């Protein structure tokens, strides 16, 4: 299996920008040099496992969110991920999310 380092770098950059972080800020949080982070984001260097974990922790996202299309995820893993997001929800939030999921599912299936 080949990792798509370009897509991984793009997702890291997108998440960094969503969090309004500069490369310098993320590099510092992830204990990387700014040049190294830049090379990761542009796929000019291969991303090591320790660097991936440091970046994911600094961004406070799951590493699989950064790997996304590089993973072969199972149905069970997706269900577990969804259920874990619901653990701290109130009844009101659960109702809203349930209604939203039903609407999205219906809309998706009608495509």
C-alpha positions, -999 to +999 in steps of 0.1 A: +000+000+000+013+034-009+006+064+012-006+095-005+017+120+012+004+149-010-032+143+003-020+139+039+000+172+037-031+189+022-053+177+050-027+189+076-025+223+059-064+226+057-068+217+094-040+241+104-057+269+085-091+260+099-076+265+134-060+298+123-025+286+129+006+296+110+031+270+100+054+284+126+028+280+154+019+244+144+056+235+140+063+247+175+033+229+190+043+197+171+080+200+181+090+203+144+110+229+125+089+252+103+109+240+072+101+203+080+064+211+085+064+230+052+080+200+035+053+177+050+025+199+038+039+201+003+048+164+003+085+172-004+094+148+024+077+117+037+059+120+070+073+098+098+050+082+123+063+103+153+058+135+132+022+124+123+014+118+160+029+151+170+010+170+144-023+152+152-019+160+189-010+196+182-041+200+160-061+180+185-074+157+158-073+119+153-044+108+132-068+088+110-085+121+101-052+132+086-046+099+069-082+095+057-079+081+022-048+062+031-068+040+055-089+010+048-115+015+074-141-010+084-178-005+089-172-013+126-146+015+129-169+041+114-198+031+137-175+032+167-162+067+157-198+080+153-209+065+186-179+079+205-188+114+193-222+110+209-210+100+244-211+135+259-243+147+242-274+158+260-308+144+250-316+176+231-283+172+211-290+135+205-324+143+191-311+170+168-282+148+156-306+119+150-329+140+129-299+154+110-285+119+103-319+107+090-322+137+067-286+133+054-291+096+048-324+102+030-308+129+008-277+108+001-297+078-009-319+098-033-288+109-054 
